[in-house]
Amino acid sequence: MATKSANVLARVEPEIKAQAEEILSKLGIPASVAINALYKQIILTKSIPFSLSLPKEPVTLDAMTTTEFDAIMENGLGQAQTDQSRPVSEVMADLRQEIMQ
């Protein structure tokens, strides 16, 4: 069994620390265990074990040409006419996931 004698000193924003520790507490996991798990994943994957990228910017109406907008509307109309629709809850869930990636 490895001895746990090394310390990690890191400066983090107080609110971020509080929020993370509240979640870890609810999970019953001490911060030291979470940090140790992170370090082990870094070693195992030889990388940061999560994506480090800028969030995708959603396309806005201002960024579209009239032709692009018309094509999107025609596509939507065609889907509506052929009953290719989905519940709003599914669409919103997909949008949230897309924005968070």
N, C-alpha and C positions, 0 to 999 in steps of 0.2 A: 504494500500500500504506500502510495506516495505521501511524503510529508507535505503539509500545507503550511509553508512558512514564508512564502513570497507574498509581498504586499503590492497592490496596485493603487496608485494615487491618480485620480482623474478628476478634472474640474468639469462639472456639468451644470446646466441651468437648474436652479432650485426647483422650479415648477415641474420640469421634466423629471427630475429625480423623484419628487413627491408622487407624481402620477405613476411612474414606473414601479416604485416601491409599493404603492397601494395595490396595483394589479398583482405584483409578485406575492404580496401578503395574502391576497384572496386565493391565490393558487397554492399557498403554503410553501413558497420557494424563497429562501433567503437570497439577497442580491449577490452574495458571493458565489452561490451555486449557479445562478444565471450567468454571471461573468465567466465562471469556469467553463460552463457549457459553450458559451460563445467562443472562448479561446480554443476549446477542443475542436469545434467545427471549423475554425480558421485553419488549424493544423490539418484536420482531415481533408478539407477541400482545397487547401493551399490558396484560399481566397476569402473575401468577405462573404459570409453565407447568405447574403441577400443582395438584391439589386441596388446599385448605387447609380441612379440615373435621374435626370430631370423629368418631372411629370410631363406627359403629353399635353400640349395646349389644345383645347377643344376648338374645332373650326366654328367660327362665328359667321353670322350673316354678312357682317361688314367685310370679311375676308374672302367672300365668294363672289364670283362673277354672276351675272344674271343667267348665263347659260348653265353654270354649275347648279345654281339654285333651282332653275326650271327642271333640270335632269333629276334632281333629288325629288322634287314634287311629283314629276311624272312617274317615277319609280314607285313612290308611295301610293299614288292613285291606282296604279296597276296592281299593286299588292292588295289594296283594299277591295278592288273590283273582283279579284280572284280569291277572296277570303283567306289571304295569307297574313293574318294578323296574330298578334300575341297579346296576352294580358299586360296592362300597364305595369304591374308589379315586376314582371319579368324584364321588361324593357328598362325600367329604372334600375334594377339590380345590375343589368349588363352595363348600363351607362356609368354607374358608380364604380364598378370594377375596372372599366376602361380608363376612367379618370385617375384612379389610384395607381395604375401601372406605370 
